[in-house]
């Protein structure tokens, strides 16, 4: 799945990703046409607060 399609279909607005820190991370960790896997997990902490974990993984060819 295309990375853009994945973000849009999961309801993550692309403008939220337009941040220098995120762009620098992508540039330093994703090379060329590598696929990017994004794993999201939602849970609650002891105080009942919602916590979302987002993990990114590059799949090198």
N, C-alpha and C positions, 0 to 999 in steps of 0.2 A: 504494500500500500504506500502511496506517495505520502511523504511527511506532512505536506500541506493538507491533503485530504484527511489524514488522521486527526490533525488538530481541529480542523473545521467540523468534522463529523462528531467529535467529542465535545463540541461546544466551547472550545478554547479560542477566543478571538485572537487572530494573528497580530493585531496591534499590541496585545499584551506581551508578545514575544519580542517586540521591537525595542529592546533595551540593550545598552552597550555591554553589560556584563554577560547576558545570554549570547549575544552575537560573538563576543570574544571567546566564550566557551565552545560554541559551535565551530568557530574557525580553528581553534586549537585542538579539537578532538575529533572532528568529522572531516574526512579527506575525500575529495573527488565525488564519486557516485556511490559511496557507501550507504547502505540502508541504516536507518535509525529506528530502534525499537523504543517505544515509550510505554512504561508500565505505571499505572496509577492505582493507588489504594487509599480508601477512605476509612477512618476509624474514629474513635473518641478516646480522649485521655481520661485520667482519673477524675478530673473536674467536670467532665461532660462536654468539653470543648471538642469541636470537630477538627480533625487533623487529616490533612491530605499529603500523602507522600507521592512524589513523582520521580521515577527512575528512568534515566536515559542510557541506552546501550548502543554502541556502534557495532554493526555486523560487518566485519571486514571480509571482503571477497576472497 
